[in-house]
Amino acid sequence: MVGDNMVCPVCNGKDVGKIGENQYFCWNCHVEFNTAAEVYMISEEGNLTKVSASGR
């Protein structure tokens, strides 16, 4: 799940960009996530709300 093989844990899309250290953004479903598979939705105000975490 790291590097060029990064996929979104929500939609499995490959249109993912790195936005910070261990932080990524999916252009398909518009969520942020990290390498721990914690997923965040972005509010209209720009706040992040955690929506899930993987137990892996």
HUGI-V30022 format. One record per backbone hydrogen bond with DSSP energy under -1.0 kcal/mol. NH is the residue of the N-H (numbers start at 1). CO is the residue of the C=O. E is the energy in kcal/mol with one decimal. If there is no record, write none. Layout:
NH,CO,E  NH,CO,E
This chain:
6,3,-1.5  8,13,-2.5  12,8,-1.5  16,14,-1.8  17,25,-2.5  19,23,-2.2  20,23,-1.4  23,20,-1.9  24,33,-3.0  25,17,-2.6  26,31,-2.7  27,15,-2.7  30,26,-1.2  32,40,-2.5  33,24,-2.2  34,38,-1.3  35,22,-1.1  37,34,-2.0  39,52,-2.2  40,32,-3.3  41,49,-2.7  43,47,-2.9  46,43,-1.5  49,41,-2.3  51,39,-3.1  52,39,-1.2
